[in-house]
Every structure is written in structure tokens, then in C-alpha cells.
Amino acid sequence: MPHVSVTIAGRQYRMACDEGQEDHLVRLAHDIDTRISQLRTAFGEIGDQRLVVMAAITIADELAEARNRIRALESDIEGQRDARASAIARIEASEGEVARTIEEVAERIERLVADLVPRERGGTIGMG
């Protein structure tokens, strides 16, 4: 299992991670270190532990907001799936209705043609 060293709030930490996750872990640690530095700038030296807790709460808040957005998006997607299924059902019903109408019109045309075209009598049509 690979190990990486990261610096957070001026302290070095050696951490284990899954194979291939080294760069990701370094980026996460850098993000936490940046947040702590920003909090230190905003609030001054209020103690490392308090800064770390404030950074953790900030990250937890962002995570909660992201989860809420994900739930809202999932709900929207589900609504769109339902609307899509309903639209497809309406289209299929319309297609069936159009097909029935075309068949009815074709039958009428055939009846009209049969009524208008002189019928053969005795196998021949008189010419002349």
C-alpha cells in the first residue's frame, strides 16, 4: 500500500492510500491546508485545533449542500423520466390513431374507386 507525506497546517503527516490514489490524497490535503490558511487569515491565531474543527465544519457544510443538490437533481431526473415515459405513451397512442385513420381513409378510397370504376361484364370491357 503506497504512502504519501502531506502537510496540513504546518505539520507533516504520513498517510497510506490505495494504489493510484496518491495524487488525489495530496490534492485533498492541499485543499484542507488552504482552507485552514484562509481561516487563519480571517480569524487570526485562534489555535490549530479550533481552525481544523472550523475547516472540517466548512467542508461538512459543503458536503451537505452537495448532497442536497444531488438529491434535487435526482428528483428532477426522475420527474423527467416520468414525463418522457408519459410523452412516449402519448406519441405511441397518437401513432396508433394515425395508423387507424389512414387505414379507414384507404378503405374509403377503395370503396369510392370500386363505385366509380365500371365493373367488367362478361370478362371484357366494351371499347367503342
C-alpha positions in Angstrom: 0.0 0.0 0.0 1.5 3.3 -1.0 2.3 6.1 1.5 2.4 9.8 0.9 3.5 12.7 3.1 1.2 15.7 3.2 1.5 19.0 5.1 -1.6 20.4 6.8 -1.4 23.5 9.0 2.4 23.3 9.0 2.6 19.7 10.2 3.7 16.7 8.2 1.5 13.6 8.1 2.5 10.3 6.5 -0.7 8.6 5.1 -1.5 5.3 3.4 -3.8 5.2 0.4 -4.9 2.8 -2.3 -2.7 2.3 -5.3 -3.1 5.1 -7.8 -4.7 7.5 -5.3 -1.5 9.3 -4.2 -2.1 12.4 -6.2 -5.7 12.6 -5.2 -4.8 12.4 -1.5 -2.2 15.1 -1.9 -4.8 17.4 -3.6 -7.3 16.7 -0.8 -4.6 17.5 1.9 -3.7 20.7 0.0 -7.4 21.7 -0.1 -7.6 21.3 3.7 -4.4 23.2 4.2 -5.6 26.0 2.1 -8.9 26.2 4.0 -7.1 26.3 7.3 -4.8 29.1 6.0 -7.8 31.1 4.8 -9.5 30.6 8.2 -6.2 31.7 10.0 -6.1 34.8 7.8 -9.8 35.6 8.6 -9.8 34.8 12.3 -6.1 35.1 13.3 -4.3 32.7 15.6 -7.1 31.1 17.5 -5.5 27.7 17.9 -4.8 24.9 15.4 -7.4 22.6 16.8 -10.1 25.2 16.5 -9.0 26.0 12.9 -9.1 22.4 12.0 -12.6 22.0 13.5 -13.8 25.1 11.6 -12.3 23.7 8.4 -14.0 20.4 9.0 -17.3 22.0 9.6 -16.9 24.1 6.5 -16.2 21.0 4.4 -19.1 19.1 6.1 -21.4 22.0 5.2 -20.3 22.0 1.6 -20.8 18.2 1.5 -24.3 18.5 2.9 -25.2 21.2 0.3 -23.7 19.0 -2.4 -25.8 16.0 -1.2 -28.9 18.2 -1.2 -28.2 19.4 -4.8 -27.6 15.8 -5.8 -31.0 14.7 -4.3 -32.7 17.6 -6.0 -31.1 16.7 -9.4 -32.0 13.0 -8.9 -35.6 14.1 -8.2 -35.6 16.3 -11.3 -34.2 13.4 -13.4 -36.9 11.0 -12.1 -39.5 13.6 -13.0 -38.1 14.0 -16.4 -38.0 10.2 -16.9 -41.7 10.1 -15.9 -42.5 12.9 -18.2 -40.6 11.2 -21.0 -42.4 7.9 -20.4 -45.7 9.8 -20.5 -44.8 11.6 -23.7 -43.7 8.3 -25.3 -47.1 6.7 -24.4 -48.9 9.7 -25.9 -46.8 9.5 -29.0 -47.5 5.8 -29.4 -51.2 6.3 -28.8 -51.2 9.1 -31.5 -49.3 6.9 -33.9 -51.9 4.2 -33.4 -54.7 6.6 -34.0 -53.0 8.0 -37.1 -52.5 4.4 -38.4 -56.2 3.6 -37.8 -57.2 6.8 -39.6 -55.0 6.0 -42.6 -56.5 2.5 -42.8 -60.0 4.0 -42.7 -59.2 6.5 -45.4 -57.6 3.8 -47.6 -60.8 1.7 -47.2 -63.0 4.6 -48.2 -60.8 5.4 -51.2 -61.0 1.7 -52.2 -64.8 1.8 -51.9 -65.1 5.0 -53.9 -62.8 3.6 -56.6 -64.9 0.4 -56.7 -68.0 2.5 -57.1 -66.6 4.8 -59.8 -64.7 2.3 -62.0 -67.1 0.4 -64.3 -67.2 -3.2 -63.5 -66.2 -5.8 -66.1 -69.2 -7.6 -67.5 -68.6 -10.9 -69.1 -64.9 -10.6 -68.8 -64.5 -7.7 -71.2 -64.9 -4.0 -71.1 -66.6 -2.6 -74.1 -64.5 -0.4 -76.2 -66.0 1.5 -78.9 
